[in-house]
């Protein structure tokens, strides 16, 4: 059974000889190959080297191109703030959309147009070439609420969701159209799964999420799935209050961050594979191999079938190697149980 076979069997709820291990690794991967994060997110060859090093040195069973929330903004003509060795940020005072009328000035970028979106597509193609058909190559796009925050600023987007729902509906639709094209380019380059990062969605109430974001997120997910690939949803923060709607999205895999009630997430999302929800700082950065193992055992018991090993969010830079190896070791030492 290849790593990709094992992962797909897990998504189907079948028993497997061991669990998949698919933590999010970004700055940790860049430092593993001795390169600053700015280079990792701007040069697909550096990203590929970091991801392949994670496979070779730690035994993770996927490679991924998640990196930062500035690629689309950059290609739309925005001005993200970059740092030598930190993730870039989209500052509200530099946002492309300062008022609703600015949305009409934007034109969908070409994901193969030579910009930062194209760099990610190149990373997918190179990683597929290097790992062949036996491992999951995971693409990545922004979700509708996250993209709205990237283009309009987080606080303005949250305020507009209350005061200008019509404008936000248009902004969500524009964002989803852009991300569908971006996902398609990555799938054609070799991705078998596309991750959707929608961090800002956790800040919405259940009512606001359902009324404003759910239909757009559902369209994005189902359109990507219609391309013949799986979808992984990652929403940072506490999504316990959104779990009923997340369970209705029909997504293949959901990352559950550490503030969430993991058992509640399983009850509300019975058919999705769940990853998490170990606190990455407490266990990977500050813990020990023994505490990592014990916490993952807890998470495994709560998730039951369709469990994917990983932390609630990104593996922190500077996490001791033995803790990261313990996480991957847990996956290799424990079988996946069949769904009932």
C-alpha positions in Angstrom: 0.0 0.0 0.0 1.5 3.3 -1.1 1.3 6.5 1.1 -1.4 7.8 -1.3 -3.3 4.5 -1.1 -3.2 4.6 2.7 -4.5 8.2 2.8 -7.3 7.5 0.4 -8.3 4.4 2.3 -8.4 6.5 5.5 -10.7 9.1 3.7 -13.0 6.2 2.8 -13.1 5.0 6.4 -11.4 1.7 5.8 -9.0 0.0 8.2 -5.3 0.7 7.5 -2.0 -0.8 8.7 -1.1 2.6 10.1 -2.3 6.2 10.2 -1.4 9.0 7.7 0.8 11.8 9.1 0.1 15.1 7.4 1.1 18.0 9.6 1.3 21.6 8.2 5.0 22.5 7.7 6.0 25.8 6.4 8.8 27.7 8.3 9.8 24.4 9.9 10.4 23.0 6.4 12.3 26.1 5.1 14.6 26.0 8.1 15.1 22.3 7.6 16.9 23.1 4.4 18.6 26.2 5.8 16.7 28.8 3.8 14.9 31.9 5.1 11.1 31.8 4.7 11.1 34.6 2.2 13.0 32.4 -0.2 10.7 29.4 0.6 7.6 31.3 -0.4 9.1 33.0 -3.5 11.1 30.1 -5.1 9.2 26.9 -5.8 12.5 24.9 -5.9 13.2 25.9 -2.2 9.7 24.9 -1.2 10.0 21.6 -2.9 13.4 20.9 -1.2 11.9 21.7 2.2 8.9 19.4 1.6 11.0 16.6 0.4 13.3 17.0 3.4 10.2 16.6 5.7 9.5 13.2 3.9 13.1 12.0 4.0 14.0 13.1 7.6 10.7 12.7 9.4 8.6 10.3 7.4 5.5 12.5 6.7 3.4 11.0 4.0 2.5 14.0 1.9 4.0 17.1 0.4 2.2 20.4 0.4 2.4 23.9 -1.0 0.6 25.9 1.7 2.8 28.9 2.5 1.2 32.3 3.0 -1.9 34.5 2.3 -0.2 37.0 0.0 0.1 35.2 -3.3 -3.3 36.2 -4.7 -3.0 39.7 -3.3 0.4 40.1 -4.9 -0.9 38.9 -8.3 -3.9 41.3 -8.1 -1.5 44.2 -7.7 -1.6 44.6 -4.0 1.2 45.4 -1.6 1.8 42.7 1.0 4.4 43.4 3.6 7.2 40.9 3.4 9.8 40.0 6.0 13.1 38.1 5.6 12.1 35.1 7.8 8.5 35.5 8.8 5.1 35.1 7.0 4.0 38.1 5.0 0.9 40.1 6.1 -1.8 42.0 4.2 -2.1 45.3 6.2 -5.5 46.9 6.2 -4.3 50.4 5.4 -2.7 48.9 2.2 -5.7 46.7 1.3 -6.7 46.7 -2.4 -10.3 47.3 -1.4 -10.7 50.3 0.8 -14.4 50.9 -0.2 -16.9 48.6 -1.9 -16.5 50.4 -5.3 -12.9 49.2 -5.4 -14.0 45.6 -6.0 -15.1 46.5 -9.5 -11.6 47.6 -10.3 -10.1 44.2 -9.7 -9.6 41.7 -12.5 -9.1 38.0 -12.0 -5.4 37.1 -12.2 -4.0 34.4 -14.4 -2.6 31.6 -12.1 -0.2 30.8 -14.9 0.8 34.4 -15.5 4.3 34.3 -14.0 3.4 35.7 -10.6 3.4 34.2 -7.2 0.3 32.0 -7.9 2.3 30.5 -10.8 5.2 29.8 -8.5 2.9 27.7 -6.3 1.7 25.8 -9.4 5.3 25.1 -10.4 5.9 23.8 -6.8 3.0 21.3 -7.3 4.4 20.2 -10.7 8.0 19.7 -9.3 6.8 17.8 -6.2 4.6 15.5 -8.3 7.6 14.8 -10.6 9.8 14.1 -7.5 7.4 11.9 -5.5 5.7 10.2 -8.4 2.2 8.8 -8.1 2.7 7.2 -4.7 2.3 10.2 -2.4 -0.3 12.9 -1.9 0.7 16.3 -3.4 -1.5 18.9 -1.7 -2.3 22.2 -3.4 -3.6 25.2 -1.5 -6.1 28.1 -1.9 -7.7 30.7 0.3 -11.2 30.3 1.5 -13.8 33.1 0.9 -13.7 34.7 4.4 -9.9 34.6 4.5 -9.6 36.1 1.0 -12.1 38.9 1.9 -9.9 39.7 4.9 -6.8 39.7 2.7 -8.3 42.1 0.2 -10.3 44.4 2.5 -8.6 44.0 5.9 -9.8 41.8 8.7 -11.7 44.3 10.8 -13.3 46.1 7.7 -14.4 42.7 6.4 -15.9 41.7 9.7 -17.7 45.1 9.9 -18.9 44.9 6.3 -20.3 41.4 7.0 -22.8 43.2 9.3 -23.2 46.5 7.6 -22.8 45.7 3.9 -23.8 42.1 3.3 -24.5 42.6 -0.4 -20.9 43.9 -1.0 -19.5 41.0 1.0 -21.5 38.5 -1.1 -20.0 40.0 -4.3 -16.5 39.9 -2.7 -17.0 36.2 -1.7 -18.1 35.4 -5.2 -15.1 37.1 -6.8 -12.8 35.3 -4.3 -14.2 31.9 -5.0 -14.0 32.4 -8.8 -10.4 33.3 -8.4 -9.6 30.3 -6.2 -11.4 27.9 -8.4 -9.1 28.9 -11.3 -6.1 28.7 -9.0 -7.1 25.2 -7.8 -7.7 24.0 -11.3 -4.2 25.1 -12.3 -2.8 23.1 -9.3 -4.8 20.0 -10.1 -3.7 20.1 -13.7 -0.1 20.3 -12.4 -0.5 17.2 -10.3 -2.3 17.9 -7.0 -4.5 15.1 -5.8 -5.9 17.2 -3.0 -6.4 21.0 -2.6 -6.4 22.6 0.9 -8.7 25.5 1.6 -7.5 27.8 4.3 -10.3 30.0 5.7 -8.9 31.2 9.1 -11.0 34.3 9.5 -14.2 32.2 9.4 -13.7 31.1 13.0 -14.4 34.8 14.1 -18.0 34.7 12.7 -21.0 33.6 14.6 -22.8 30.4 13.5 -25.6 32.6 12.1 -23.3 34.9 10.1 -21.2 31.9 8.8 -24.3 30.1 7.6 -26.0 33.1 6.1 -22.9 34.6 4.4 -20.0 32.2 4.0 -21.4 28.7 3.9 -22.8 28.7 0.3 -19.6 30.2 -1.1 -17.4 27.8 0.8 -19.6 24.9 -0.4 -19.3 26.1 -4.0 -15.6 26.2 -3.8 -15.3 22.8 -2.2 -17.7 21.0 -4.5 -16.2 22.6 -7.6 -12.8 21.4 -6.6 -14.1 17.9 -5.9 -15.7 17.9 -9.3 -12.1 18.1 -10.7 -11.6 14.6 -9.3 -9.5 15.5 -6.2 -10.0 15.7 -2.5 -10.4 18.8 -0.4 -8.9 19.6 3.0 -10.4 22.4 5.0 -8.3 24.3 7.5 -9.8 27.0 9.7 -7.5 28.3 12.5 -9.0 29.0 15.9 -12.0 27.7 17.7 -14.6 26.3 15.2 -16.6 24.3 17.8 -19.6 26.7 17.2 -19.3 26.1 13.4 -19.0 22.3 13.6 -22.6 21.5 12.5 -22.2 23.5 9.3 -18.7 22.1 8.7 -20.2 18.7 8.8 -22.6 19.7 6.1 -20.0 21.0 3.7 -19.2 17.5 2.3 -15.4 18.2 2.6 -13.1 15.2 2.7 -10.8 16.2 5.5 -11.0 18.9 8.2 -8.1 20.2 10.3 -9.4 20.8 13.9 -7.4 23.4 15.8 -6.5 22.9 19.4 -9.0 25.3 21.0 -11.8 23.1 19.6 -13.7 20.3 21.3 -12.4 17.4 19.2 -15.1 14.9 20.3 -17.8 17.4 19.4 -16.1 17.9 16.0 -16.3 14.2 15.4 -20.0 14.0 16.4 -20.9 16.9 14.0 -18.6 15.8 11.2 -19.0 12.0 11.2 -17.9 11.3 7.6 -14.9 13.6 7.2 -11.4 12.6 8.0 -10.2 14.7 11.0 -6.7 15.9 11.7 -5.6 17.4 15.0 -6.1 18.7 17.5 -2.9 18.8 19.4 -1.7 22.2 20.6 1.5 22.7 18.5 3.2 25.0 20.9 2.4 23.1 24.0 3.3 19.7 22.7 5.6 20.0 19.7 7.6 23.1 20.7 7.6 22.8 24.6 6.7 19.2 25.1 8.5 15.8 25.1 8.1 12.7 22.9 6.1 11.2 25.7 3.6 14.0 26.0 3.3 14.2 22.2 2.5 10.5 22.0 0.0 10.7 24.9 -1.8 13.6 23.4 -2.1 12.0 20.0 -3.5 8.9 21.7 -6.2 11.0 23.2 -7.0 12.6 19.9 -7.0 9.2 18.1 -9.5 7.9 20.7 -11.8 10.9 20.2 -11.6 10.8 16.4 -12.0 7.0 16.0 -12.0 6.2 12.3 -10.7 8.5 9.6 -8.0 10.0 11.8 -5.0 11.8 10.3 -2.1 12.6 12.5 -1.0 16.2 12.8 -1.1 19.2 15.1 -4.0 21.7 15.4 -2.0 24.2 13.2 1.5 24.7 11.8 4.5 22.8 13.3 6.3 25.7 15.1 9.8 26.7 14.0 12.3 25.5 16.6 10.3 22.4 17.6 12.7 19.7 18.8 13.3 17.1 16.2 12.5 14.3 18.6 9.0 15.7 19.2 8.3 15.9 15.5 9.6 12.4 15.1 7.4 11.2 17.9 4.4 12.7 16.0 5.3 10.8 12.9 6.2 7.7 14.9 2.8 7.6 16.4 1.2 7.5 13.0 3.5 4.6 11.9 2.9 2.6 15.1 -0.9 2.8 15.2 -3.4 1.2 12.8 -6.4 3.1 11.4 -9.7 1.6 12.4 -12.7 1.1 10.0 -15.7 3.3 10.2 -18.8 1.5 11.4 
